[in-house]
């Protein structure tokens, strides 16, 4: 039906006859001459229909938005003064000889240019929403990114292999989506949260290098960068240590950005320990474009009478930090109050501040409600430590270390963007030296910081048990502009280490045998050293396309309540429930 896509028609085709198809984006009648902007996935093309082409003109008169058309005509230069530099085809137009209406369309529920539409409506009519040029460009970018990643891994000897979707529930940090089994009444499959154990088994099977564009499912609370089903680039390899895995995947990312975005990422990526990241930025995925850092003040505030600062300074589980904001003195009290409210969303009870008017004037050059509670020595030391200058603002976080880290990390990012302090461009880095475990104080036990198959930085079970609190893991995360885009580790490849980790996590031998017996058996059958990494494909494309949400780079996403307005999923399935031996209770649950 066509010789070219609309966006491919340009000056090189002048005086040639072409055939194009697409949707009517806009129709204009200018004094008897009809103009139609024809749209396909590659762009817009202006069609000119003259009354002299009677049959085509008759068809064009009834064309409305979103009609599907086929056009045949001559490629001509646009008249002087009508060139559209924003379009690839903006130098030319098609003088229509034939126009066929392939299908009409009802008045759409919204125009493609309308930006003030609720997400519910957009997703209900997603097939129309997907016609938007911006959304189409993002979906096309996604396809290009996937193709590039596949090509890179293919060239480096990785095998594209699939792992099961119906599998067994395993503890990986989120709730599983369960699928009742008809052939095994009372039993369920789980949809995979990741292909973790199967890709490890592939390494034990001798395939050496594996990758998969894998669908994963997690029944968890949703945010802008989360979906109940998502896609990751999953990679596993044998006989490579963390340095080699990080090197090859870093090069993959550098080539991707160079070829797809025309961007040169640094070589090598900088590295930062998990402890350094928390100390300087309060989070293990810092945005290095923002040149603000947290500064610890515990030693300065430990002996002051101001309990709000002194108590967390003395508490092993507490933390007190300062954040210097250059030029932040210009913020009004109302603006600071807004930041205080924002910090409260992360559990902070307040956000103390000091405005620095004149450093040389000492206490008299400062402005803050808390100054009266602090001695001169503490004030001078903290101003010197944070490196404050005239017209700077100092913000304080004090309290439980976890809350301080989360709230001040969020404030750092928000105020950095609000004050236009963030640099342009891309700032990747590796976070390394993660703790092996973190303590769940409510449950009184250890949990795995990554997952229970991550290798500790020791091959000794005795050392692992003797140094549980301080043991590091062989894990690594790739961070880009404040977003974790990939996470991985060297895996445990010895059965005794794996069982020791299970023991420390409170997974006894019987439970481990029940849930992971197949893995423990495989580890005893000549398991090679291996490791891997998984990249969040949706999040990566979201960043590369400058989208606000991963929903904008997924063809058919779910809402934040994990439903699909388009298909009305999830839905009832009474007949299937009866076949499975299940019945719905009044509360909506089944049994």
Secondary structure, DSSP 8 states (H G I E B T S, - for coil): --SS-GGG--GGGTT-EEEEEEEEEEEEEETTEEEEEEEETTEEEEEEE-TTSHHHHHHHHT--TT-EEEEEEEEEE--TT---TTSTTTTEEEEEEEEEEEE-----SS-TT-----HHHHHHTHHHHTTSHHHHHHHHHHHHHHHHHHHHHHHTT-EE----SEE----SSSB--EEE-SSSTT-EEEE-S-SHHHHHHHHHTT--EEEEEEEEE-B----TT--SEEEEEEEEEES--HHHHHHHHHHHHHHHIIIII-----SS-EEEEHHHHHHHHSSSS--TTS---EEE-HHHHTT-S-HHHHHHHH-TTEEEEEEEETTGGG--HHHHHHHHHHHHTTT-S--EEEEES-GGGGGGGEE-TTGGGS-HHHHHHHHHHHT--TT-EEEEEEEEHHHHHHHHHHHHHHHHHHTT---SS--EEEEE--BSEEEETTTTEEEESS-TTB-BS-S-HHHHHHTTTT-BBSEEEEEETTEEEEEEEEB--SHHHHHHHHHHTT--HHHHHHHHHHHHHHHTTT---EEEEEEEHHHHHHHHTT-SSGGGGSTT---TTS-BTTTTBS---HHHHHHTT--B-TTS-B-
